[in-house]
């Protein structure tokens, strides 16, 4: 049995509609639509298609070099850090360390100011 290509299915797929959407709208299975597309010689798209616009925008708009985010991007891509990114990363680590130390000092100060209830027990 020879499968005949369907020009309507082919044009809808080439216009960007998914196989699942086409199959659902014509009341046929995924396999039916897929077979008609293969018979027409259509080059299939990757599974999953593209990313939603919000995700795409997140990766397309990159932070400029000289920021900690750009340094992280260099590391993710296994690239050597440029000098501006290296300096930004150092500044970020310095600031983070400063904040953590200040929080520990404040915690110790509060602990020393308020006597522990267990110390007063006989």
N, C-alpha and C positions, 0 to 999 in steps of 0.2 A: 504494500500500500504506500503510495507516494503522498507526502504531505504537501499541500499547496500553500504558498505564501498568501497572506492576507494583507492587502495594501492599507486597509484601515488600521489594523493593529500596528503595522510597520510605521506608518506615519505618526501615530500617537506616541510610539516608543521613541522615534527620532526627535519628536517635539519635546522630549524630556519626561514623559509620564513613566512611572515604574511599571514593571510587569505585574506586580500585585494589584496595582490600581486598575490597570487595563482588564485583568482577569476578573476582578470584582465587579466592574461596571458592565461587562458583557455576559456575566454569569458562567464563566468557564474557569478551568483550573489554571494554575501557574504553568504546569507542563504543557497545556494546550497552547497558551500564548507563546511560551518559550520555543516550542517546536515550530510554530509559524514564523517566528523571527529568524530562527536558524535556517529555515527553508528559504527565506528571503535573502540570506547572506548578510544579515545585519551584524555589525560588530557590537558585541555586548559590552555594557558598562560594567565597572567593578561592582561587586556586592557592597551594599551600604551607601553607595553614592557619595555625594560630597558632604561636607560638614554644614550644620546649620549656620546661618549668617553670624549669629552671636559668637560661636566658637571660632569661626574663620577670622572675625575681626580681632579676637583676642590674640591670635597668633600673628596676624598680619601687622598690626600696629605694635611695633617693638619699641622698647625703651632705648633712648640714645646711649651711646657709650659714655661712660663717666657716671653711671648709676649702679647701684647694687643689683638691680634687676637685670641690667645688661651683663654684669659679671656672672650672675647665675646662668644666663643664657649661654655665655661662652662656655661655662663648665658643663652644661647639659649637652652641648654640641661637641664636647671634647676639644675645644679650641684653646689656644693659649690666650691668657688675659692681656688685653692692651693696657698700657700704663694708666689711662684715666679710669678704667674699670677696676684695676688693682687698687688705686687710691680710694675709690668710692667704697670698695669692699672693706678696706682697712678702716675707713671712717665709720662704716656701719658697725663693724665688730667693736670698735672703741666705744661708740655710743651705747651699744647694747650692754657691754661689760660695765660701763659707768652706771647705767640704770639698775642693773642687777645688784651691783655692790651697794648702791645707795639704798635699795630695798632691804638688803640684808642688814645694813647698819641701822636702819629705822626699826626693823624687827628686833634687833638686839637692844636698842635703846628702850623700846616699849616693854620688852621683857624685864629689863633691869629696873624700870620705873615702877612696875606693878609687882609686888611680892607674890610669889607663888603660894597658893593656899596649902599645898602639901608641906611647905617649909614651917608653917606655924603649928602644925599638928604636934601634939606631945609625944 
